[in-house]
Amino acid sequence: MTTLLPASARLAWWGTAWLAGHVVTDLLVDAVLAGDATHAVAGLPGVDGTETLVGALARLRAMGATGVGAAFPAEGDPVGLGGPPVFNADALEAGEAVVVGGVELGLVPHRTGAATVWTAYRAQRRQLPDVGEADRGLRAALLGSAEALARLDVARWRPEVADQLLNLRHRPALSAPDGVPARCVDLAGRGLQATEIVALALEDEGAAITAYEIEERRAALVPLDRAGRRALVAACSPEAWPPA
């Protein structure tokens, strides 16, 4: 069983692998599109209109691109972003973005139907959690959130969430290109699992009957969401990877 990474994670992993010569162009396109009709890039320096995904990456490589890293920001937690504000604001609205190392550019995906257009911005240097830090933070958040949700009787109001929390070792497999450390593939899988648990738990308010109960549940989930996104950023940003 496989699961689908967000678009920015796919572009980070496969774009970095392509820039390093680990994968051929056809594999890059198939992995990033993942069933979409097309991806294009708008706003690249010196380009009028849009470029194809491959044309944009080729142009970025010629400009000196060294790798592609992901960002998964949320309100109050702009993890993976360094600015400027116009880039951060669009990335925050989209919930994701990539930063292209070596060229000081960021790309934000905007999806319409089966097509995605990445809008290019100038991007500033960013600070990232390292893989070990993100791993430890995710493990602690999973434990803390599971305990808090058990106290709040998650099995009664959201049995699917309880099932996932009881089956954390059973994760769908992620497909990664050569060059991505195995530890990062594992961390990305667990980060994605954490964010999916949060999304599932917040689909509706379940059996919550008071504003206090709703707030308690959200408070139990916020640390897990933050840790999951930070894990994805570290796992999908080559600057944060441990030395080979």
matplotlib code that plots the C-alpha trace (Angstrom):
import matplotlib.pyplot as plt

x = [0.0, 1.3, 0.3, 0.7, 3.0, 2.0, 3.1, 5.9, 7.3, 7.3, 8.9, 11.5, 12.5, 12.4, 13.6, 16.6, 17.3, 17.0, 19.3, 21.8, 21.5, 19.9, 16.7, 15.8, 13.4, 10.5, 10.6, 10.8, 7.6, 5.7, 6.5, 5.8, 2.6, 1.3, -1.8, -2.2, -2.6, 0.2, 2.4, 3.8, 5.9, 5.0, 7.1, 10.6, 13.2, 13.6, 10.6, 7.3, 4.3, 4.8, 7.3, 6.8, 8.0, 11.0, 11.8, 11.6, 13.9, 16.3, 16.4, 16.9, 19.8, 21.4, 21.0, 22.8, 20.1, 21.6, 18.5, 14.8, 13.4, 9.9, 8.0, 4.7, 3.7, 0.6, -0.7, 1.8, 4.3, 6.0, 8.3, 10.4, 10.1, 12.5, 10.7, 10.1, 6.6, 5.0, 6.3, 5.5, 1.9, 1.2, 2.9, 0.9, -2.4, -1.4, -0.1, 3.0, 5.9, 9.4, 12.6, 15.2, 18.7, 21.4, 19.1, 17.1, 13.8, 10.6, 7.7, 4.1, 1.7, -1.8, -4.1, -7.0, -8.7, -6.0, -3.4, -1.0, 0.8, 3.8, 4.3, 7.9, 9.1, 12.3, 13.1, 15.4, 17.6, 15.6, 16.3, 15.3, 14.8, 17.4, 16.2, 17.1, 15.3, 12.2, 12.2, 12.4, 9.7, 7.3, 7.7, 7.0, 4.0, 2.5, 2.8, 1.4, -1.5, -2.4, -2.5, -4.6, -7.0, -7.4, -8.5, -10.9, -12.4, -11.3, -12.6, -16.2, -16.3, -13.8, -13.1, -11.1, -8.6, -8.3, -7.6, -4.8, -3.3, -3.3, -1.7, 1.2, 3.6, 1.4, 2.0, 1.6, 4.9, 6.4, 8.1, 11.4, 14.2, 17.8, 19.6, 16.9, 18.2, 16.2, 15.8, 14.1, 11.8, 10.7, 10.4, 8.3, 5.9, 5.4, 5.0, 2.4, 0.6, 0.6, -0.9, -3.5, -4.6, -5.1, -7.0, -9.3, -9.9, -10.8, -13.2, -16.1, -16.5, -17.8, -19.6, -18.3, -21.3, -19.5, -17.1, -14.8, -14.7, -14.0, -11.1, -9.7, -9.6, -7.9, -5.4, -4.5, -4.0, -2.1, 1.3, 0.9, 0.1, 3.1, 5.4, 4.1, 4.7, 8.2, 9.0, 7.9, 10.0, 13.1, 12.6, 12.0, 14.7, 18.2, 19.9, 18.6, 19.7, 22.4, 25.7, 25.7]
y = [0.0, 3.4, 6.9, 10.3, 13.0, 16.6, 18.2, 20.2, 17.1, 15.3, 18.2, 18.5, 14.8, 14.2, 17.7, 17.3, 13.8, 15.1, 18.0, 15.5, 13.2, 10.3, 10.1, 10.6, 13.2, 10.8, 9.5, 13.1, 14.1, 11.0, 11.3, 15.0, 15.0, 11.8, 11.6, 15.4, 16.5, 19.1, 21.2, 24.5, 27.3, 31.0, 34.1, 32.8, 35.6, 36.4, 34.3, 35.8, 33.6, 30.0, 27.3, 23.5, 21.8, 20.3, 23.6, 25.4, 23.0, 23.1, 26.9, 26.7, 24.2, 26.6, 29.4, 27.3, 25.4, 22.8, 21.2, 21.7, 21.8, 21.8, 24.1, 23.3, 26.5, 27.1, 30.2, 31.1, 28.5, 29.4, 26.3, 26.0, 29.7, 32.5, 35.3, 37.8, 38.5, 38.2, 34.7, 33.7, 34.9, 32.9, 29.8, 30.1, 30.4, 27.3, 25.4, 24.4, 25.6, 24.8, 26.7, 26.2, 26.2, 28.1, 30.5, 32.2, 31.3, 29.9, 28.2, 28.0, 25.5, 26.6, 23.8, 24.2, 21.0, 18.5, 21.3, 22.9, 26.2, 27.0, 30.7, 31.8, 34.4, 35.6, 33.6, 34.4, 32.1, 29.9, 28.0, 24.3, 21.7, 18.9, 15.4, 14.2, 17.2, 16.7, 12.9, 13.4, 16.1, 13.9, 11.0, 13.2, 14.8, 11.5, 10.2, 13.4, 13.7, 10.1, 10.4, 13.6, 12.2, 9.0, 11.2, 12.9, 9.6, 9.8, 6.3, 7.4, 10.6, 9.6, 5.8, 6.1, 8.4, 5.9, 3.1, 5.1, 5.9, 2.2, 1.2, 3.7, 1.0, 0.2, 3.0, 3.1, 2.9, 6.1, 6.0, 7.9, 8.4, 7.5, 10.1, 10.5, 9.0, 6.0, 7.8, 10.7, 8.4, 6.9, 10.3, 11.7, 8.7, 9.3, 13.0, 12.5, 10.0, 12.6, 15.3, 12.9, 11.9, 15.6, 16.2, 13.3, 14.3, 17.9, 16.9, 17.6, 18.1, 14.6, 14.2, 17.5, 19.4, 22.4, 25.0, 23.9, 20.3, 21.5, 23.6, 20.8, 18.6, 21.2, 21.8, 18.1, 18.1, 21.3, 19.9, 16.8, 18.9, 21.1, 18.2, 16.4, 19.4, 19.9, 16.3, 16.6, 19.8, 18.2, 15.0, 16.9, 19.5, 18.3, 21.1, 19.3, 15.7, 14.0, 13.5, 10.5]
z = [0.0, -0.9, 0.1, -1.6, -0.2, -0.6, -3.9, -2.2, -0.6, -4.0, -5.8, -3.0, -3.1, -6.8, -7.9, -5.6, -7.0, -10.6, -9.9, -8.5, -11.5, -9.5, -11.6, -15.2, -16.4, -17.0, -13.5, -12.1, -14.0, -13.1, -9.4, -9.1, -11.1, -9.4, -11.6, -12.2, -15.8, -15.7, -13.5, -14.6, -13.1, -13.3, -12.5, -12.9, -13.4, -17.1, -18.2, -19.5, -18.8, -17.5, -18.0, -18.0, -14.8, -16.6, -18.4, -15.1, -13.3, -16.2, -16.0, -12.2, -12.6, -15.1, -12.5, -9.9, -8.1, -5.7, -4.2, -3.4, 0.2, 1.4, 3.8, 5.5, 7.5, 9.5, 11.3, 14.0, 12.9, 9.6, 9.7, 6.6, 5.6, 5.9, 4.0, 2.5, 3.7, 0.2, -0.2, 3.4, 3.0, -0.2, 1.3, 4.5, 2.5, 0.4, 3.5, 1.6, -0.6, -1.7, -1.4, -4.2, -2.7, -4.5, -6.3, -3.5, -5.0, -3.5, -5.3, -4.0, -5.6, -6.7, -7.8, -10.2, -11.1, -12.3, -13.0, -10.6, -11.2, -9.0, -8.5, -8.1, -5.4, -4.1, -1.0, 2.0, 4.0, 6.4, 9.6, 9.7, 12.4, 11.9, 11.4, 14.9, 16.5, 14.4, 15.1, 18.8, 18.8, 16.8, 19.1, 22.1, 20.5, 19.5, 23.0, 24.6, 22.1, 22.5, 26.2, 26.0, 23.5, 25.6, 28.5, 26.2, 25.1, 21.5, 20.9, 21.5, 19.4, 16.7, 16.6, 13.4, 15.2, 18.0, 15.5, 13.9, 17.2, 18.1, 14.8, 14.5, 13.3, 10.3, 7.9, 4.1, 2.3, 0.7, -2.6, -2.6, -5.1, -4.7, -2.5, 0.1, 3.4, 4.7, 8.0, 6.2, 4.3, 7.6, 9.3, 6.4, 6.7, 10.4, 9.9, 7.3, 9.5, 12.3, 10.1, 8.8, 12.3, 13.1, 9.9, 10.6, 14.2, 13.1, 10.3, 12.6, 16.3, 16.9, 20.1, 21.6, 23.1, 24.6, 23.5, 26.3, 25.0, 21.5, 22.8, 24.8, 21.7, 19.6, 22.3, 22.3, 18.6, 18.0, 19.2, 17.0, 14.0, 14.6, 15.2, 12.1, 9.8, 11.3, 10.6, 7.0, 6.6, 8.0, 6.0, 2.7, 3.0, 1.9, 3.9, 7.1, 6.1, 8.0, 6.1, 3.8]

ax = plt.figure().add_subplot(projection="3d")
ax.plot(x, y, z, "-o")
ax.set_aspect("equal")
plt.show()
